Amino acid sequence: MTTILTNTDTRKWETIKKQLSTHHRTTVIMNNDKNHIHHIRVSSQPEDVHKDIYRKLKVKDPTGRKHKVLYR
């Protein structure tokens, strides 16, 4: 059995993946008045279970907002 990296956490990877599947990201695409296309990527607020898993896996904030502008 593979566990999450510590002896204090006995969850299986399947359980971890299922718990993280509820943490969503969304992309909003829109044009501004200059007809530039904006891609804005945002995440839902992580729940405590998500934060715990990210901390144990030593993952930096995976939920940072990303904004990309495409010019036509």
N, C-alpha and C positions, 0 to 999 in steps of 0.2 A: 504494500500500500504506500502511495506517495502522499506525503502531507505538505503543508504550506511552507515549510522551511524552518519551523521551530518545533521543539518537543512540547511546547505548551499549547499548540494549536493542532488538534487532531482531525480537522475537516479534510475530506478528500477533495481532490481537484475538481471533481464533478460538482460537488456542493459549492465550491468557491465560484466556479463558472456560472452556476445557476443564480447565486446571490448577486454577482456582478452584472448579470443580464438585465437587472432592473434599473441600472444606472444608464440613462439615455443621453444621446447627443442628437442635436437637431441642426440642420443647415437651413438658413434663411437666405434666399437669393432675391435681390431686388435691383432695380435700375434707379439711378438718381436723375436729376434734371439735366445733367450733361451726358446722359445715356451711358454712364459707367456702370458696369455690373458689379454689385457688391455681394460677396459670399461671406456670410457671418455664421460661424460655427459656435454653438453654445451647448452647455450641458445642464442637465438637471442638477439640483443640489444633492451632493452625495449624502446618503444616510450613514448612520454610525457604523453599520456593518461594512459598508464600502470603504469608509475611512480606515477602519481596522485592517482590512485586507491590503489596501494600498500601503499602509504603514509597515506591515509585516513583510511585504514584498519589496519594500524600499523603492516604491514607485513615486516619483515626483508628481506634483499635482497634474493628473491627466485630464483635468476638466477645464483647463485654461481656455479662455475665449480666443478664437482665431478670426481675423478679419482680413480678407483678401479683396483687392480691387482689380478688376479686369477692364482694360480700356479697349474700346472698339475703334 
